[in-house]
């Protein structure tokens, strides 16, 4: 039986190998918890699309989102911090209040505005 080719998600400076559990950011390995990794994979598979908190919870935790549960927000924050610390000058996860989150790596506006005014 032939092995299927490994899925590689390459978006901006992020490369994800879901089967291997590997994330690189600007060609450097990024250390994530299992939950952070799963969240990133699911968001990257839907890159550019707003994904609701309920959908993310179902995909990552495997159950319906319970009222008042802020787990998605906590893990999105942790993931956002790790990504932005790993690649300063980039913005990765965008919040759409009342709708959800969108994974779309973009150069940070504040970083570029600051750099051009020096």
Residue pairs with C-beta under 8 A, 6 or more apart in sequence:
6 17
6 19
6 20
7 17
7 18
7 19
8 15
8 16
8 17
9 15
9 16
9 17
9 18
9 41
9 44
9 45
9 47
10 16
11 44
11 47
11 103
11 104
11 105
12 90
12 92
12 105
12 106
13 25
13 26
13 87
13 90
13 105
14 23
14 24
14 25
14 40
14 44
14 83
14 92
14 105
15 23
15 24
15 25
16 22
16 23
16 40
16 41
16 44
17 23
18 41
21 37
22 29
23 29
23 30
23 32
23 37
23 40
24 30
25 83
25 86
25 87
26 86
26 87
28 86
30 82
30 83
30 86
31 82
32 40
32 79
32 82
33 78
35 60
35 75
36 75
36 78
36 79
36 82
38 59
38 60
39 56
39 60
39 72
39 75
39 76
39 79
40 79
40 103
42 51
42 56
42 59
42 60
43 51
43 56
43 93
43 101
43 103
44 103
46 103
47 103
47 104
48 102
48 103
48 104
49 102
50 96
50 99
50 100
50 101
50 102
51 100
51 101
51 102
51 103
52 99
52 100
53 65
53 72
53 73
53 100
53 101
54 64
54 65
55 100
56 72
56 76
56 100
56 101
57 63
57 64
57 65
57 69
57 71
57 72
58 64
58 65
60 72
60 75
61 71
65 72
72 101
76 93
76 95
76 101
79 93
80 92
80 93
83 90
83 92
83 93
84 90
84 91
84 92
84 108
88 111
89 107
89 108
89 111
89 112
89 115
90 105
90 106
90 107
90 108
90 111
91 105
91 106
91 107
91 108
91 109
92 103
92 104
92 105
93 101
93 102
93 103
94 101
94 102
94 103
94 104
95 101
96 102
